[in-house]
Amino acid sequence: MDFDIQSWHELYEQNDQLENMIIIYQKEIQHLQEENRALKEKLRLLEQKNKSVLEDIKVTKCLNT
């Protein structure tokens, strides 16, 4: 049997790389969560505006009849 045993230094370097990747992904997740919150707020405002416009249309139709 031939085992590929990594040295302590190789394992340390690999661990360091993996930790850096985790940090990058955590930052990206945080950014996406913030973007998601902003988009949800924008959607909420647009839905409110849409509701207001629909109410205005109903009032205008009632006044024109």
SERO-4910 file (N, C-alpha, C, O; in steps of 0.05 Angstrom, whole numbers):
BEGIN
 pado doro    nc1    nc2    nc3   cac1   cac2   cac3    cc1    cc2    cc3    oc1    oc2    oc3
  Met    A     17    -24      0      0      0      0     17     25      0     38     27     14
  Asp    A      9     44    -16     24     69    -18      7     91     -7    -14     98    -19
  Phe    A     14    102     16     -1    123     29     12    151     22     36    154     22
  Asp    A     -6    170     16      4    197     11      0    213     37    -21    223     43
  Ile    A     22    215     52     21    228     78     32    256     74     54    260     66
  Gln    A     15    276     81     23    304     78     39    312    103     34    303    125
  Ser    A     58    330     98     73    340    120     57    360    136     36    370    127
  Trp    A     66    366    160     52    385    177     50    412    163     30    425    164
  His    A     72    419    150     72    445    135     51    446    113     38    466    110
  Glu    A     49    424     98     29    423     77      1    425     88    -17    439     77
  Leu    A     -4    411    110    -30    412    123    -36    440    133    -59    449    131
  Tyr    A    -16    453    144    -19    480    155    -26    499    132    -44    516    135
  Glu    A    -13    497    109    -18    514     86    -46    509     75    -61    528     68
  Gln    A    -54    484     73    -80    477     64   -102    488     82   -122    498     73
  Asn    A    -97    485    108   -116    496    128   -119    526    125   -141    537    127
  Asp    A    -96    539    122    -96    568    119   -112    577     94   -128    596     95
  Gln    A   -108    563     72   -123    569     47   -153    565     52   -170    581     43
  Leu    A   -160    543     65   -188    537     70   -201    558     88   -224    566     84
  Glu    A   -186    567    108   -197    588    126   -201    614    111   -221    628    116
  Asn    A   -183    621     93   -186    645     76   -210    643     58   -225    662     54
  Met    A   -215    619     47   -239    615     31   -264    618     47   -284    630     38
  Ile    A   -264    608     71   -287    611     89   -293    641     94   -316    649     94
  Ile    A   -272    656     99   -276    685    104   -288    698     80   -306    715     83
  Ile    A   -277    692     57   -288    704     32   -317    697     28   -333    714     22
  Tyr    A   -324    672     32   -352    663     29   -370    676     50   -393    683     44
  Gln    A   -360    679     74   -376    692     95   -382    721     88   -404    731     92
  Lys    A   -362    735     77   -366    763     68   -386    764     45   -403    782     45
  Glu    A   -384    745     27   -403    745      4   -431    739     14   -450    751      4
  Ile    A   -434    721     33   -460    715     44   -472    739     58   -495    745     54
  Gln    A   -456    753     73   -465    777     87   -473    798     66   -494    811     70
  His    A   -458    802     45   -465    821     24   -492    814     11   -509    831      7
  Leu    A   -495    788      5   -520    779     -8   -544    782     11   -566    789      2
  Gln    A   -540    778     37   -562    781     56   -570    810     58   -593    817     59
  Glu    A   -550    828     57   -556    857     58   -571    865     32   -590    881     33
  Glu    A   -562    855     10   -575    861    -16   -604    850    -16   -622    863    -25
  Asn    A   -607    827     -4   -634    815     -3   -652    832     14   -676    836      7
  Arg    A   -642    842     37   -659    859     54   -666    885     39   -689    894     41
  Ala    A   -647    896     25   -653    921     10   -673    916    -12   -691    932    -16
  Leu    A   -671    893    -26   -690    887    -47   -718    882    -35   -738    889    -48
  Lys    A   -720    869    -12   -746    864      0   -759    891      8   -783    894      5
  Glu    A   -743    910     18   -753    936     25   -763    951      0   -784    963      1
  Lys    A   -747    949    -21   -755    962    -46   -781    949    -56   -799    964    -66
  Leu    A   -784    923    -55   -808    910    -63   -832    919    -46   -854    923    -57
  Arg    A   -827    921    -20   -849    930     -3   -858    958    -10   -882    963    -11
  Leu    A   -840    976    -16   -847   1003    -24   -861   1004    -51   -881   1019    -54
  Leu    A   -852    987    -70   -866    986    -96   -894    975    -93   -912    984   -107
  Glu    A   -897    955    -76   -924    944    -71   -943    965    -59   -966    966    -67
  Gln    A   -932    981    -41   -948   1002    -29   -956   1023    -50   -979   1031    -51
  Lys    A   -937   1030    -66   -942   1050    -88   -963   1039   -107   -981   1053   -115
  Asn    A   -960   1014   -114   -979   1001   -132  -1007   1001   -120  -1026   1007   -134
  Lys    A  -1009    995    -95  -1035    995    -81  -1047   1023    -82  -1071   1026    -86
  Ser    A  -1030   1043    -77  -1040   1070    -77  -1050   1079   -105  -1070   1092   -107
  Val    A  -1035   1071   -125  -1043   1078   -153  -1069   1064   -160  -1086   1076   -172
  Leu    A  -1072   1039   -152  -1097   1025   -157  -1121   1038   -143  -1143   1040   -155
  Glu    A  -1117   1048   -119  -1138   1062   -105  -1145   1088   -119  -1168   1095   -121
  Asp    A  -1124   1102   -129  -1129   1127   -144  -1145   1122   -169  -1163   1137   -176
  Ile    A  -1139   1100   -183  -1154   1092   -207  -1183   1087   -200  -1201   1095   -215
  Lys    A  -1188   1072   -178  -1215   1066   -170  -1231   1092   -164  -1254   1095   -172
  Val    A  -1218   1110   -150  -1231   1136   -143  -1237   1152   -168  -1258   1163   -170
  Thr    A  -1218   1152   -187  -1222   1167   -212  -1245   1155   -228  -1261   1170   -239
  Lys    A  -1247   1129   -229  -1269   1116   -243  -1295   1122   -230  -1315   1127   -244
  Cys    A  -1296   1123   -204  -1321   1129   -190  -1329   1158   -195  -1353   1163   -198
  Leu    A  -1311   1176   -196  -1317   1204   -201  -1326   1209   -230  -1341   1227   -235
  Asn    A  -1316   1193   -248  -1323   1196   -276  -1350   1183   -284  -1359   1187   -306
  Thr    A  -1361   1167   -267  -1386   1154   -273  -1410   1169   -264  -1433   1160   -268
***
